[in-house]
Amino acid sequence: IERIHERKPQYEFLVFSDGKDEELTLVLNLPCTKKVYFGYAMSDILAISRCKALIGSHSTFTDWGGYLGQLPSLLPKKPHYGSYLNDLNSEFIVDKESPIVPEEFFSLI
């Protein structure tokens, strides 16, 4: 999020999570993020699908949003069940130890 925000400061990052705010402190303390909830899981999945891109955790919840929206995605690892994107050139695996956002991702967003 920080690396993208440096290049795209106008972007807001929506956090969809069932985690408690205390568990999400590192992310929610960033000035460009806010936690959202639209009342129902399906509402959140549809909201994710309408986003410009996805920074995902490979939960089935976020993967459904990414699939429905065919969103350019930054992911920590390949999903165990295969890709959900029709265009595999929109899926980027980021190493959490040295997170580098690929230039190709920026060109898609």
N, C-alpha and C positions, 0 to 999 in steps of 0.2 A: 504494500500500500504506500509506504513512504517513497519508494523509488518511482512509482507511477505518479504520485502527487507532486514530486519534484518537477516532472515534465508536463503534467496536466493539472495545474493547481486549481483549475475551475471545476474539476470533477469532485463529486460527493460519493462516498463509499457507504453503501447501505449494508448493514450487518444483519443477516437473517440467522438467528441461532436460538436454540432452546436452552443455551447456557445462561447461568446467572451473570448479572452485571459484574460481580466480583471476579468471576472467571474470565471475563472478557476485557478486563481493565486495560491491558496493554493496547488493545485495538481501539477501544472506546475512548481512550484518552487522546487519540490523535485528533487534530482539529478538523479533519475532513470526513469523519465517520459519524454515523448515527445508527443505533439499533432500531429496527422496525419490526412491526408485527401487524398483520392485517386481519387477525381474528380467526382464521382457519388455515390449516396447512395448505390446502389447495389454493387459497388466495395468495399465500406467500410464494408458492411455486410459480403461479402465474405472474406475480410481481417480479420474481427473479428472471423469468423468461423475457420480460420487457426491458431489462437492463442492457447497457451497452456492452458489457463484458462480465465474466465471472472469475472470481478468485475463489476457487473451491477447495473443499476438504475431502471430496469423494464420498460424501454421504449420499445415499440414494435421493434424499430430499433436494440437495443442490444439483445433483446430476439430472434430475427430472427437469428442473428449471433451465439448465443449460441445454438439454436435449430439445425441449419445446421451443426455446428461442434460438437454437443453433448459435450459441454465443461463443465468441473467442474466449478461451479459457486458460487460466494459469492454474496448474494443479501440482500438488506435492508428489504425486506418483501416478502411474497409469492405473486405472480402475481394474480390479480383478476380473470384471465381467466384460471388458473391452471398451472401446471408445463409444461415446454417444453422439459424436459430431459427424455429419456427412462429409465435411471438409476437414480432413485430418491435419491440414496445414494451419488450422485455427486452434489446435490444442498444443500447449506448451507445458513441459514438465520443468518445474523449478526446484533446484536443490536448496533445501532449507538452510544448509550450512553456509552457502554463498549465493543468496538469491539474486540472480541477474535476470532482469526482465528482457527477453529477446526483442530486438528492434522490430521484428516482424509483428509482434503483438501490438506495438505502438502504431504501426501502420494500419492495423485492423480497427483500432478504437479511435 
